[in-house]
């Protein structure tokens, strides 16, 4: 399939992922960046609904859409190119699951650059109310919401004003530290589960929608369980700009002052999110890919 087909299919998959998974992603970011405010996933859900209403779950949706479309468009375009590269290096016709997973790691090096600016904007918007609460502890959430309206362009201008254009790439090192190992487990988990879920004698490319959703969910669980502490550090750096934006300093300070378990705050909603969101991603990607293949072959 052409690079254009890979790019468009990946972008459509990213769009489906964010439309379904945004509320739980918002809860994840809130729990990561302000763990003292939230004791559990249910408490975070209840507090967000009561204080910010339903729209609070979709804070940062615009940059989230941009982020997921950009990430998955670049990721899947590069992934298929990296598969060819790995196949050429290995000199074998049939790639192993490990080789497919390695191609995913390599592709994520490029997609990380595309995702970092919109991902930072998304995280800031998702935790905007909590950031203002820490600055104005005696002000109610209702007053904060009444006096402050946040949008994507406001956050962009704030970042550029405070840190320059390069500030948009704050957290890139942390993103690489998350994506490179994470996508090894993501694509490895996807291809392994596809193989296990394929009935004997059938083609893995012909999996039913429920089986694709299950494979996508397993891929998402593999991704998040392998890299969640790194993602927590990234979110802290992007939202709160802690500890001179140093990955290692932020990581060691969190462990020393808040405990290791703080690094896993917000993991539960992401595990729950994995099945509908990543299931939608792969169903959309695989079927869009087939559509492009059929169009180019006629």
Secondary structure, 3 states (H helix, E strand, C coil): CCHHHHHHHHHHHHHHHHHHHHHHHHHHHHHHHCHHHCCCHHHHHHHHHHHHCHHHHHCCHHHHHHHHHHHHHHHHHHHHHHHHHHHHHHCCCCCCHHHHHHHHHHHHHHHHHHHHHHHHHHHHHHCHHHHHHHHCCCCCHHHHHHHCCCCHHHHHHHHHHHHCHHHHHCCHHHHHHHHHHHHHHHHHHHHHHHHHHCCCCCCHHHCCHHHHHHHHHHHHHHHHHHHHHHHHHHHHHHHHCCHHHCHHHHHHHHHHHHCHHHHHCCHHHHHHHHHHHHHHHHHHHHHHHHHHHHHHHC
